[in-house]
Amino acid sequence: SRLRVQVGWWHFPTEALIPAVDAQGGPLESVMLAAGGFVGAIQQPDLDLTATERATFGGAVALTGYLLDADRLTLAWEAVGVLDDDYTVFVQVVGPDGQVVGQGDAPPDLPTRYWRPGERYHTEHTLIYPQPPAAGRYRLLIGWYRPADFLRLSVAAPDDAYPLLTLDLPN
């Protein structure tokens, strides 16, 4: 969870609240400061992960494994650096023609700006197909992007989209 601190002012002798104002003197309902993040006891699920070649995104997040169960994908990550922003994982199912036929974007439970080197996390993704894809062979691509501007974290792959595996989809 993200932690925020609400700040207020009051005049000590009279205990009267002093209203908060913005730079132009307009009233503010409240002043909230980002105070970090909180994670309770993390129960890492016992997963039979498939180890993968370690791919590092933005020099800060490394893929360590995955589990694909039908249309449910679990990705295992290790923080190897620090990110100043919050990023979301994209998962794309791409056909031979390069068209995206399915997707499963999701942010991690704890925003990435709170991750510290050595910590491990999982992200969960449900692959959604707007239309049933034709039978055939598809690529499953993954990566990270910043939702504010869709800037992707760099990885050693075209378009900063790492080819995780090949899917053979039936009719």
C-alpha positions as CSV (number, residue, x, y, z in Angstrom):
1,S,0.0,0.0,0.0
2,R,1.1,3.5,-0.6
3,L,1.5,5.6,2.5
4,R,0.5,9.3,2.6
5,V,0.6,11.8,5.4
6,Q,-2.0,14.5,5.6
7,V,-0.6,17.7,6.9
8,G,-2.5,20.5,8.6
9,W,-1.7,23.6,10.6
10,W,-3.2,25.1,13.7
11,H,-2.6,28.1,15.9
12,F,-1.4,26.6,19.2
13,P,-2.7,29.2,21.7
14,T,-6.2,29.2,20.2
15,E,-6.3,25.8,18.6
16,A,-7.8,27.4,15.6
17,L,-7.1,25.6,12.3
18,I,-5.1,27.5,9.8
19,P,-6.4,26.9,6.3
20,A,-4.0,25.6,3.6
21,V,-3.7,27.6,0.4
22,D,-1.9,27.0,-2.9
23,A,0.7,29.3,-4.4
24,Q,-2.0,31.6,-5.8
25,G,-3.7,31.9,-2.4
26,G,-6.6,29.5,-3.3
27,P,-7.9,27.2,-0.6
28,L,-6.7,23.6,-0.5
29,E,-8.9,20.9,0.9
30,S,-5.9,19.1,2.3
31,V,-2.2,18.7,1.9
32,M,-1.0,15.1,1.3
33,L,2.6,14.1,1.2
34,A,3.9,10.8,-0.2
35,A,5.5,8.9,2.7
36,G,6.6,5.7,1.1
37,G,5.0,2.3,0.9
38,F,4.0,-0.4,3.3
39,V,4.0,-4.1,2.7
40,G,2.7,-6.6,5.2
41,A,4.3,-9.9,5.6
42,I,4.8,-11.1,2.0
43,Q,3.8,-14.6,1.5
44,Q,5.6,-15.7,-1.7
45,P,3.4,-18.4,-3.2
46,D,4.9,-21.8,-3.7
47,L,5.1,-21.8,-7.5
48,D,6.7,-24.2,-9.8
49,L,8.3,-21.5,-11.8
50,T,10.1,-22.0,-15.1
51,A,13.5,-20.5,-14.9
52,T,14.3,-18.1,-17.7
53,E,17.3,-16.3,-19.1
54,R,17.7,-13.4,-16.8
55,A,16.5,-10.3,-18.6
56,T,17.1,-6.9,-17.0
57,F,14.7,-4.0,-17.6
58,G,15.9,-0.5,-17.2
59,G,18.9,-1.7,-15.2
60,A,16.5,-2.0,-12.2
61,V,14.2,-5.1,-12.6
62,A,15.3,-8.6,-13.6
63,L,13.0,-11.3,-14.7
64,T,13.8,-14.6,-12.8
65,G,11.0,-16.9,-13.9
66,Y,7.4,-17.5,-14.9
67,L,4.5,-19.8,-14.7
68,L,1.8,-20.0,-17.4
69,D,-1.4,-21.8,-16.4
70,A,-4.0,-21.5,-19.2
71,D,-4.6,-17.8,-19.6
72,R,-3.0,-16.9,-16.2
73,L,0.7,-15.8,-16.3
74,T,2.8,-15.2,-13.1
75,L,6.1,-13.4,-13.5
76,A,8.8,-13.5,-10.9
77,W,11.0,-10.4,-10.5
78,E,14.0,-9.2,-8.6
79,A,14.9,-5.6,-8.0
80,V,18.5,-5.0,-9.0
81,G,18.4,-1.2,-9.0
82,V,16.1,1.6,-8.0
83,L,13.3,3.2,-10.0
84,D,12.1,6.7,-9.3
85,D,8.7,6.2,-10.9
86,D,5.9,3.6,-10.9
87,Y,5.9,1.1,-13.8
88,T,3.4,-1.4,-15.1
89,V,4.1,-4.7,-16.7
90,F,2.8,-5.3,-20.2
91,V,2.1,-8.7,-21.5
92,Q,1.2,-9.1,-25.2
93,V,0.3,-12.1,-27.3
94,V,1.5,-11.2,-30.8
95,G,0.6,-13.0,-34.1
96,P,2.9,-13.9,-37.0
97,D,1.8,-10.6,-38.7
98,G,3.0,-8.6,-35.6
99,Q,-0.5,-7.7,-34.5
100,V,-1.4,-7.9,-30.8
101,V,-4.2,-10.3,-30.3
102,G,-4.2,-10.6,-26.5
103,Q,-2.9,-8.6,-23.6
104,G,-2.6,-8.7,-19.8
105,D,-1.1,-5.5,-18.4
106,A,-0.9,-5.2,-14.6
107,P,1.1,-3.1,-12.1
108,P,2.8,-4.9,-9.2
109,D,1.0,-4.8,-5.8
110,L,3.7,-2.6,-4.4
111,P,4.6,0.3,-6.7
112,T,8.0,0.0,-8.2
113,R,9.4,3.3,-6.8
114,Y,9.4,1.5,-3.4
115,W,11.3,-1.6,-4.6
116,R,14.8,-1.9,-3.3
117,P,17.7,-4.0,-4.6
118,G,17.5,-7.7,-3.6
119,E,13.7,-7.7,-3.0
120,R,11.7,-10.2,-5.0
121,Y,8.1,-9.8,-6.3
122,H,5.5,-11.6,-8.4
123,T,3.1,-10.0,-10.9
124,E,-0.1,-11.7,-12.0
125,H,-1.5,-11.3,-15.5
126,T,-4.7,-12.6,-17.1
127,L,-4.4,-12.9,-20.8
128,I,-7.4,-11.3,-22.4
129,Y,-8.3,-11.8,-26.0
130,P,-10.8,-9.3,-27.4
131,Q,-11.6,-11.8,-30.2
132,P,-10.7,-15.5,-30.2
133,P,-7.4,-15.8,-32.0
134,A,-7.0,-18.2,-34.9
135,A,-5.2,-21.4,-34.2
136,G,-1.4,-21.0,-34.7
137,R,1.8,-20.0,-33.2
138,Y,2.1,-16.7,-31.2
139,R,4.8,-14.9,-29.4
140,L,4.4,-13.8,-25.7
141,L,6.2,-10.5,-25.2
142,I,6.7,-8.7,-21.8
143,G,8.1,-5.5,-20.6
144,W,7.6,-2.5,-18.3
145,Y,6.2,0.9,-19.1
146,R,5.5,4.1,-17.2
147,P,1.7,4.8,-17.4
148,A,2.1,8.6,-17.4
149,D,3.8,8.6,-20.8
150,F,4.0,4.9,-21.9
151,L,7.9,5.1,-21.8
152,R,9.2,1.6,-21.7
153,L,12.1,0.4,-19.6
154,S,14.9,-0.7,-21.9
155,V,15.7,-4.4,-22.3
156,A,17.9,-6.1,-24.9
157,A,15.1,-6.8,-27.3
158,P,13.4,-5.0,-30.2
159,D,10.9,-2.3,-29.1
160,D,11.9,-3.1,-25.5
161,A,9.5,-6.0,-25.5
162,Y,11.2,-9.2,-24.3
163,P,10.1,-12.4,-26.0
164,L,9.3,-14.7,-23.1
165,L,7.9,-17.7,-25.0
166,T,6.0,-19.1,-28.0
167,L,2.4,-20.1,-27.6
168,D,0.7,-22.7,-29.8
169,L,-3.0,-21.7,-29.6
170,P,-5.6,-24.3,-30.7
171,N,-8.9,-23.5,-32.4
